[in-house]
């Protein structure tokens, strides 16, 4: 009937390929606060965008691309919290 699709993609920490001056050095604690145990990169974001654009049944969704960071809810050095490994 409407033939419109609207989706949203959110990402958190991401290493930007080719932009070394913007990329921070990540400690082991920083990396392990992601359930995927890695910091995302531009490929992770682009492949999610490609998936959303190429599947016409996905509609009205907010897809969070953060390696599970928001589900873990531990942010090392934030408000006194420490992630000990």
Rosetta blueprint (number, residue, H / E / L):
1 X L
2 X L
3 X L
4 X L
5 X L
6 X L
7 X L
8 X E
9 X E
10 X E
11 X E
12 X L
13 X L
14 X E
15 X E
16 X L
17 X L
18 X L
19 X L
20 X L
21 X L
22 X L
23 X L
24 X L
25 X L
26 X L
27 X L
28 X H
29 X H
30 X H
31 X H
32 X H
33 X L
34 X L
35 X L
36 X L
37 X L
38 X L
39 X L
40 X E
41 X E
42 X H
43 X H
44 X H
45 X H
46 X H
47 X H
48 X H
49 X H
50 X H
51 X H
52 X H
53 X H
54 X L
55 X L
56 X L
57 X L
58 X L
59 X L
60 X L
61 X L
62 X E
63 X E
64 X E
65 X E
66 X L
67 X L
68 X L
69 X H
70 X H
71 X H
72 X H
73 X L
74 X L
75 X L
76 X L
77 X L
78 X L
79 X L
80 X L
81 X L
82 X L
83 X L
84 X L
85 X L
